[in-house]
Amino acid sequence: MTASTPLPSRQDDTYKVVMGLRAALAAHGITLPSLGRDFGTPPLVILGNCNTATARALAEALGEPPHPARPAQPGSSA
């Protein structure tokens, strides 16, 4: 089992972002074991390393059209 980067308290906005990203990835069957938070200032989300199969699944999921309830963000290249 790969050790995950520790997550901050649940009150931290970065924690909410990490958990939301983890849930969105899980909806596509994708797990990034090292997904976590960098404790610097400003806080950064750590995406970490993954194997080729996970990278391929991530690329395929990102290549799908946006969900109707979540249109592409302005300025995105979608």
VOLUMDO-679729 format. One record per residue (C-alpha): residue in three letters; x, y, z. Coordinates in steps of 0.2 Angstrom, whole numbers, plus 5000, padded with zeros to 4 digits. Example, Ala and Ser with C-alpha at 12.3 -4.5 7.8 and 13.67 -1.06 7.14 Angstrom:
ALA506249785039 SER506849955036 
END
This chain:
MET500050005000 THR500750174995 ALA500750305009 SER499650455005 THR500150635008 PRO499250685025 LEU497750795023 PRO497450955033 SER495950985044 ARG494250975037 GLN493951155039 ASP495351195026 ASP494751235008 THR496151135001 TYR495550985010 LYS493851005001 VAL494651024984 VAL495750874987 MET494150774992 GLY493150834978 LEU494550794965 ARG494650614973 ALA492850594972 ALA492750654954 LEU494250534949 ALA493350394958 ALA491850414948 HIS492950374933 GLY493750224942 ILE495350324944 THR496350324960 LEU497950434963 PRO498650364978 SER499750514982 LEU498450644979 GLY498550764994 ARG499050935000 ASP500651025000 PHE500851125016 GLY501751275009 THR500951445007 PRO499951454996 PRO499451274998 LEU499551174983 VAL498651014978 ILE499850864975 LEU499350754961 GLY500850644962 ASN501450494952 CYS500450364944 ASN500750214933 THR500350214914 ALA498650134915 THR498050264927 ALA498850404916 ARG497850334901 ALA496250324911 LEU496450504917 ALA496850564899 GLU495250464893 ALA494150544906 LEU494850714903 GLY494450694884 GLU492650664888 PRO491450804885 PRO491050904900 HIS489550844911 PRO487950944906 ALA487751004924 ARG489551074924 PRO489951164908 ALA491751204903 GLN492451344913 PRO492751514903 GLY494551514896 SER494751324896 SER495251234881 ALA493851114881 
END
